[in-house]
Amino acid sequence: MKMTRSTALGFLFAVTSMLSSFGRTVTITEVNESSGCTERGTAIYSIISEYSCTEAVKCTTEAGWSDTVSSEYKLCNYDRAGYLRYAFAKVQYLLFEYYEDEACKNLMQSSVILADGKCHRSVHYNLMSQVDEEGTMYVLSRGIDCGRGTWSNFTEPVPKRMINTGECFVSDHTIAKVYLVNGSAPSPVSTSGTTSTTKAPGAASTTTSSSLPLILKTASAALVLSAASTFVLIF
């Protein structure tokens, strides 16, 4: 996968911050495509909260009204870097770091979203990442399943200039830093905010897609906030 200078710098911000969070466990809630808890499948979407928990690994099988079955995991035994290596190795993912302040100094929690350009189905979320002609990153959600329902924005659209730069993205609903990461790189880790002039490999470059749903190709596409309880703190 081709890596630009800006994405290399973005990955560098991720690498340098690993040292400050190394060894400190976090609380992780993961939505997984697996139809049961006997075997892990593809991690679709995860919330990483900046506090520790002590429970054993917990998995809950969830069934939806449209014959959808998926799994939700709660994990307590990873730091952020270790979890990303465990769950999102060999894939491309978006990492959102949400902050309490507009200077992006007090990290509240992070979300990780699989960003392979395909729609992934689960009980609560049918998610797909896309990039428009200007390089704006969208995370889209579809109402019923991947083949039916209205497309809406699951997160606020992120301009290209705010991805992999370490800059604080401040909007009406979001205070965050955003990274697009190639998990197959040597050290896919979490972030945040430390700058350096040394280059490092691993960040992914955005790929423009012409298949972005028409309703979201306009600049006036409305942000639709998730009703899921995991997003109460984020927005």
C-alpha positions in Angstrom: 0.0 0.0 0.0 1.5 3.3 -1.0 2.4 5.7 1.8 2.7 9.4 1.5 4.9 11.7 3.5 1.9 13.0 5.5 0.7 9.5 6.4 4.2 8.5 7.5 4.2 11.6 9.8 0.8 10.6 11.1 2.0 7.2 11.9 5.0 8.7 13.7 2.7 10.5 16.1 1.1 7.1 16.8 4.5 5.4 17.4 6.0 8.0 19.7 3.0 8.0 22.0 3.1 4.2 22.5 5.9 4.7 25.1 3.6 6.8 27.4 0.8 4.3 27.3 2.8 1.1 27.3 1.8 -1.4 30.0 -1.2 0.6 31.2 -4.3 -1.6 30.6 -7.5 -0.1 29.3 -11.2 -1.2 29.0 -12.2 -2.3 25.6 -15.7 -3.0 24.2 -15.5 -4.7 20.7 -18.2 -5.4 18.2 -17.2 -8.5 16.2 -18.7 -10.0 13.1 -18.5 -13.5 14.6 -21.9 -15.1 14.9 -21.0 -16.7 18.2 -18.5 -16.6 21.0 -16.8 -19.9 20.2 -14.5 -18.4 17.6 -13.5 -14.8 17.1 -14.2 -13.3 13.7 -13.5 -9.8 12.3 -13.4 -6.8 14.7 -15.6 -4.1 13.2 -15.7 -1.4 15.8 -14.2 -0.9 19.3 -14.3 1.6 22.1 -11.2 2.0 24.2 -11.8 3.7 27.5 -8.9 5.1 29.5 -9.4 3.2 32.7 -8.6 -0.3 33.8 -10.9 -3.2 34.5 -10.2 -6.6 36.1 -12.8 -8.9 34.6 -12.0 -12.0 32.6 -12.7 -11.8 28.9 -16.4 -11.6 28.4 -18.3 -12.3 25.2 -22.0 -11.9 24.5 -23.8 -13.2 21.4 -26.3 -10.7 20.1 -29.2 -11.4 17.7 -31.1 -8.8 15.7 -34.5 -8.6 14.2 -33.2 -8.9 10.7 -31.6 -12.3 11.3 -28.3 -10.7 12.1 -26.1 -12.4 14.7 -22.8 -10.9 16.0 -20.7 -10.8 19.2 -19.7 -8.2 21.7 -16.4 -8.6 23.6 -15.3 -6.9 26.8 -11.5 -7.1 27.2 -9.5 -5.9 30.2 -6.0 -7.4 29.7 -4.5 -5.1 27.0 -2.9 -1.7 26.7 -4.0 0.2 23.6 -1.0 -0.7 21.5 -1.3 -4.4 22.4 -5.0 -4.5 21.6 -4.5 -2.9 18.2 -1.9 -5.4 17.3 -4.2 -8.2 18.5 -7.5 -7.1 16.9 -6.5 -5.0 13.9 -3.3 -6.6 12.6 -3.2 -7.0 8.8 -6.1 -4.6 8.2 -6.6 -0.9 7.7 -8.4 0.9 10.4 -9.5 4.4 11.5 -8.4 5.5 15.0 -10.4 8.3 16.6 -9.0 9.8 19.8 -11.6 11.9 21.6 -10.6 14.6 24.0 -12.3 16.7 26.7 -10.6 19.9 25.7 -10.1 21.8 22.4 -6.4 21.7 22.9 -6.6 17.9 22.7 -4.6 17.3 25.8 -7.0 15.3 28.0 -7.8 12.0 26.3 -11.2 10.7 27.2 -11.5 7.6 25.0 -10.8 6.2 21.6 -12.7 4.4 18.9 -11.3 2.0 16.3 -13.3 1.3 13.1 -12.3 -1.2 10.4 -11.6 0.8 7.2 -11.3 -1.6 4.3 -14.0 0.1 2.2 -16.5 -2.8 2.6 -19.7 -2.8 4.5 -19.6 -5.0 7.7 -22.8 -6.2 9.3 -23.5 -6.6 13.0 -26.6 -6.3 15.2 -26.1 -2.7 16.2 -24.0 -1.4 13.3 -23.7 -1.8 9.6 -20.5 0.1 8.9 -18.5 1.1 5.9 -15.7 3.6 5.4 -15.4 5.7 2.2 -13.3 8.6 0.9 -14.8 11.2 -1.5 -13.1 13.0 -4.4 -11.7 15.6 -2.0 -10.2 13.1 0.4 -12.8 13.6 3.1 -13.2 10.4 5.2 -16.7 9.1 5.9 -17.7 6.3 8.2 -21.2 5.4 7.0 -24.0 3.4 8.7 -26.9 1.7 6.9 -30.2 1.3 8.7 -31.3 -2.3 8.1 -28.3 -4.3 6.8 -25.5 -3.8 4.3 -27.9 -4.1 1.4 -30.9 -2.2 2.7 -31.8 1.0 4.4 -30.7 4.6 4.4 -27.1 5.6 4.5 -26.1 8.1 7.2 -22.9 9.4 8.8 -21.9 7.2 11.8 -19.1 9.7 12.7 -18.6 13.3 11.6 -16.9 13.5 8.2 -13.2 14.2 8.6 -11.4 16.4 6.1 -8.2 15.1 4.5 -6.1 17.8 6.1 -7.0 16.5 9.6 -6.1 12.8 9.0 -2.6 11.6 10.1 -1.4 15.1 11.0 -1.7 15.0 14.8 -3.9 18.1 14.7 -6.9 18.5 16.8 -10.2 18.2 14.8 -12.7 20.5 16.5 -16.3 20.7 15.2 -19.8 21.1 16.5 -19.9 17.5 17.7 -16.4 16.3 17.9 -13.0 17.0 19.5 -10.6 14.4 18.2 -7.4 13.4 16.5 -7.9 11.0 13.6 -5.5 8.5 12.2 -5.8 6.1 9.2 -3.5 3.2 10.0 -2.2 0.2 8.0 -2.3 -2.5 10.7 0.0 -4.8 8.7 2.9 -2.3 9.3 5.5 -3.3 11.8 4.1 -1.3 14.8 0.4 -0.4 14.6 -0.2 1.4 17.8 -2.4 4.1 19.4 -1.6 7.8 19.5 -1.3 10.7 20.7 -0.1 14.2 20.1 3.7 13.9 20.5 5.5 15.4 17.6 8.9 14.5 16.0 10.8 15.1 12.8 11.8 11.4 12.4 9.9 9.4 9.7 8.4 6.0 10.4 6.5 3.5 8.2 3.0 2.2 8.6 0.2 4.8 8.1 -2.2 4.1 5.3 -3.0 6.5 2.5 -6.5 7.4 1.7 -8.0 6.0 -1.5 -10.7 7.9 -3.3 -13.9 6.0 -4.0 -16.5 6.8 -6.6 -19.0 4.5 -4.9 -19.8 6.8 -2.1 -23.6 6.8 -1.6 -25.1 9.8 -3.4 -26.9 11.1 -0.3 -23.5 11.7 1.3 -21.6 13.2 -1.7 -23.1 16.7 -1.0 -21.5 19.0 1.5 -24.8 19.4 3.3 -25.0 15.7 4.3 -26.3 15.8 7.9 -24.6 14.1 10.8 -26.7 11.4 12.3 -25.5 10.5 15.8 -25.5 6.9 16.9 -28.1 6.0 19.5 -25.8 3.3 20.9 -24.9 3.8 24.5 -21.2 3.6 23.7 -21.4 6.9 21.9 -23.0 8.8 24.8 -19.5 9.8 26.1 -18.0 10.5 22.7 -20.4 13.1 21.5 
